[in-house]
Amino acid sequence: MTTGSASIVIDRDPATVFALITDVTRTGEWSPECLGGRWVGGAGGPAVGAKFEGDNALVVGGMTLKRWTTTSEVTEYVPGERFAFVAEEYTTWRYELEPVGDATRVTESFDFHTASATQRFLYETIARRPASMVKGMQKTLDRMKSHLEASS
């Protein structure tokens, strides 16, 4: 299994931070890879079992190398504490929130189940995908923090 995580402390309460994280229609505002999302299959918002699509692009040096859309299903939804979903049945993304005084520590993580040693080698060593995903998660969290702390 391939894993990675990033954390940040945001000077806002967990409920406010959680509301932003779980609004998948705004993900494109924060993420360097996800361009936007939408609830599908009759889902109108986050709940265990709700599905959403996310449009993504891999951009390196200003060049778009790949575009794709994923379908994800919410697997955990505990307001103010945890939000998790599985994308395309193989990558789990998780946000865990904990109060730190009047602020909130957010940890975003992923785990990806590789099918073979060869796939893991290509994914981790050649493409260095986990490292770029961790950098992307940190950038996402930094952008969320900037947005939330700039709002009154």
C-alpha positions in Angstrom: 0.0 0.0 0.0 1.2 3.5 -0.8 0.4 6.3 1.6 1.0 10.0 2.2 -0.3 12.8 4.4 0.0 16.5 5.0 -1.2 18.6 8.0 -1.9 22.3 8.8 -3.5 24.3 11.7 -6.2 26.7 10.5 -7.4 29.5 12.8 -11.0 28.5 12.5 -13.3 26.2 14.4 -13.7 22.5 13.2 -17.3 23.1 11.9 -16.2 25.9 9.6 -13.2 24.0 8.3 -15.3 20.8 7.8 -18.0 22.7 5.8 -15.4 23.9 3.4 -13.7 20.5 3.0 -16.9 18.6 2.4 -18.1 21.1 -0.3 -16.7 19.1 -3.2 -18.1 21.7 -5.6 -15.4 24.1 -4.4 -12.4 21.7 -4.4 -11.1 23.2 -7.7 -10.5 26.5 -5.8 -7.9 24.8 -3.5 -6.5 21.8 -5.3 -3.6 22.0 -7.8 -4.9 18.8 -9.4 -8.7 18.7 -9.0 -10.3 21.2 -11.2 -13.8 20.9 -9.8 -16.4 18.4 -8.6 -20.2 17.7 -8.5 -22.5 15.5 -6.6 -24.0 12.7 -8.8 -26.5 9.9 -8.5 -29.1 12.0 -6.7 -26.7 13.1 -4.0 -27.1 16.7 -2.9 -24.3 16.9 -0.4 -22.0 14.8 1.8 -23.3 11.7 3.5 -22.0 8.1 3.7 -22.7 6.5 0.4 -23.1 9.8 -1.5 -21.2 9.9 -4.8 -19.5 12.7 -6.6 -17.3 13.2 -9.7 -14.1 15.1 -9.8 -12.4 16.5 -12.9 -8.6 16.4 -12.6 -5.5 17.4 -14.6 -1.9 16.6 -14.1 0.1 19.7 -15.0 3.9 19.7 -15.1 5.9 22.8 -16.0 2.8 24.5 -17.3 1.9 21.5 -19.6 -1.2 19.4 -19.1 0.0 15.8 -19.3 -3.3 14.1 -18.5 -7.0 14.9 -17.8 -9.4 12.5 -16.2 -12.6 12.3 -14.2 -13.0 10.1 -11.2 -16.1 8.9 -9.4 -15.8 8.8 -5.6 -18.0 7.5 -2.8 -18.1 9.0 0.7 -17.1 6.3 3.2 -16.9 8.4 6.4 -18.8 11.5 7.4 -18.5 12.6 11.0 -19.3 16.4 11.1 -16.4 18.4 12.4 -14.2 15.3 12.7 -13.7 13.0 9.7 -14.5 13.0 6.0 -13.3 10.2 3.7 -14.0 8.9 0.3 -12.8 6.2 -2.1 -12.0 7.3 -5.6 -12.5 4.7 -8.4 -12.5 1.9 -5.7 -8.7 2.0 -5.1 -7.6 5.3 -3.6 -8.9 6.4 -0.2 -8.7 10.1 0.7 -9.3 11.1 4.3 -9.5 14.4 6.2 -9.2 14.3 9.9 -9.9 17.4 12.1 -9.0 18.0 15.7 -9.5 21.1 17.8 -6.3 23.0 18.8 -7.5 25.7 21.2 -9.8 27.9 19.0 -8.1 26.5 15.8 -8.3 23.2 13.9 -5.6 20.8 12.9 -6.4 19.3 9.5 -4.6 16.2 8.3 -5.3 15.1 4.7 -4.1 11.6 3.7 -4.4 9.0 1.0 -3.8 5.3 0.6 -3.5 3.6 -2.7 -3.5 -0.1 -3.2 -1.1 -1.0 -6.0 -1.8 -4.2 -7.9 1.7 -5.4 -8.3 5.3 -4.8 -7.3 6.0 -3.5 -10.9 3.1 -1.1 -10.7 4.3 0.2 -7.3 7.8 0.6 -8.6 6.6 2.6 -11.6 4.2 4.7 -9.5 6.5 5.4 -6.6 10.0 5.4 -8.1 9.7 6.4 -11.7 6.7 8.7 -11.6 7.3 9.8 -8.0 3.6 10.1 -7.7 3.2 9.8 -3.9 5.7 12.8 -3.4 3.8 14.9 -5.8 0.5 14.0 -4.2 1.8 15.0 -0.8 3.0 18.4 -2.2 -0.5 18.8 -3.8 -2.2 18.1 -0.5 0.0 20.6 1.3 -0.8 23.2 -1.3 -4.5 22.4 -1.0 -4.4 22.8 2.8 -2.4 26.1 2.5 -5.0 27.5 0.1 -7.9 26.5 2.4 -6.1 28.1 5.3 -5.5 31.3 3.4 -9.1 31.5 2.3 -10.6 30.7 5.7 -8.3 33.0 7.7 -8.9 35.9 5.2 -12.7 35.6 5.7 -14.2 37.2 8.8 
